[in-house]
Amino acid sequence: MEFGAANDLQFIHGKLDVGQAMSPPLIREVKNHMNRERTIIIDALPGTSCPVIESVKGSDVSLLVTEPTPFGL
């Protein structure tokens, strides 16, 4: 994971190795480091795959992007 800040913004970045298929655990770890008293933006893949579900789980508001594929509908 990588952490950064600019002005009043904080940034947390989870990073997987090429071919590594364990994004839900990484997303949970990133979410564990978030300050829930601030506005949080989580950028995720389009569709309804497991990483997307993990990204929006527990959110108050979500803006979802879809695509015309079986996972996107």
Secondary structure, DSSP 4 states (H G I P E B T S, - for coil): -EEEEETTEEEEE----TT---HHHHHHHHHHTS-TTS-------SSSSHHHHHHHTT-S-------SSTTT-
